[in-house]
């Protein structure tokens, strides 16, 4: 996901961009985020604090573990991630448009396999879902 501006006009870069990307399709705990981002828990807590102050994420108590807190995108955070994903898709599509359809399909399959294998090697199931928050 390319670096983009937040709703308040400030830039989102580096680990904060990765944080928002991870939250696009899941609502993990801070501990799970630390594992997914390969950062220590205190660093992730700081990232979540800053994103929360910007109105991009929200914390909610976990119904499964009263000690844990789930992190999710707010409407503004989801809009930012969607805009970044659309921009990335447009950029990649423009690059791949120069290839024959069969090559584009082969490339897509290889990249997908590479990402799934990389995640699996780190103990991450890209297809795992997180239970929706209660309420």
N, C-alpha and C positions, 0 to 999 in steps of 0.2 A: 504494500500500500504506500503510495507516495505521500510525502509530507504535505499536509493541508492546513488551512487556517481553521481555527475553532470558531464557534459561534460568537465569541467575544473578540474576534479579530486576531488573537494571538496564534502563533504557529505551534503545530504539534509535530515533534520530531523524535527520531530514534526509538527508545524503549516505549515512550508513550504511544507512538504509532502502532507498535507491536501489541501493546496492551489493548488498544481499541480493536485491532484486528482479531485478536483472540476472543474478545467479548461479542463479536459479530454473531456467533451462532451458539453461544453457551453462557451460562451464569455460574462460573466457578467460585470457589472460596479463594481467599487470599493465598492460602497454602497451595492450592491447585494452580493458581496463577503463577506463583513462584516457580513451580515445577515446569509449567508450560513455557514460561519465558526464560527459564534457566537463570534466574536471579534469586538472591536471598530474600527472605520474607520481609525484612525491613525496607529493602529497596522497593519492593512491590507495594508495600504500604504507603511509601512516599509517593509513588506514581499514582496510586488510587486516590490519595489525598488531593493531589494537584488536579487530577481529572475531575474529581468530585467538586472542587471549588469552582472549576470552569463550567460545571453543569453538564458534563459529558457522561458521567457514571453515577450510579446510586448504589448504596449498600442496603441490604435487607437481611434480617436474621434468618438463618437456616432453620427450616422446620425439622430437619433430620438430626441436627447437632446444635444444641442451644449455645454452644461456645463459638460456633463458626458464623461467619457473615458471608453472604453471597454478593458478588459484584456483577452489576448488569449495566448495559447502556441505557441512557435516557433517550428521549426523543431527539435532542440535539446531538448526542453522541452517535445515535443510529444514522441520522442525516449526514453527519460528517463521514462516517464509515462508508455509507452508500455512495456519496459523492466521490470519495477516493477510489472505491472499487470501480465505479463507472469510468473514471478517468484512466485507471490502470487497464481496464478491459479495452477501452478505445485505443490506447497506445499499443497494446499487444496485437489487437486486431489489425491495426494499420501496418504493423511490421509483418504479420503473417499473411496478409492479403497478397503478398508478392509470391507466395508459394502455391503450388498446385494443391487442390483439395486433399488428395491422399497424403501428401507430406504434412499438411496441417493436422490431419487426424492422427497420423503417426506421432508427430511431435507432442500433441496434447496427451496421448496415451502414455508416452515416455515420461513426460513431466509429472503426470498424475502418479505414475508408479514410483517415480523418484521421491516425491513428497511423502507418499504413504510409507515407503520403506525407511526414509529418514526419520519420520516421526516414530515408527514402530521400533527403530533402533534405539530411540530415547525413551521407550516405554509409553508412548502416547498413542492412543487409538483415535485417529481423526474422525471416526464415525460414531464415537461414543456421544451420547446425549446426556444432558443434565436435566433432572426433573424440574418442571416449571415451579416457580415459587408459589407457595400456598397463598390463597386469597385471591 
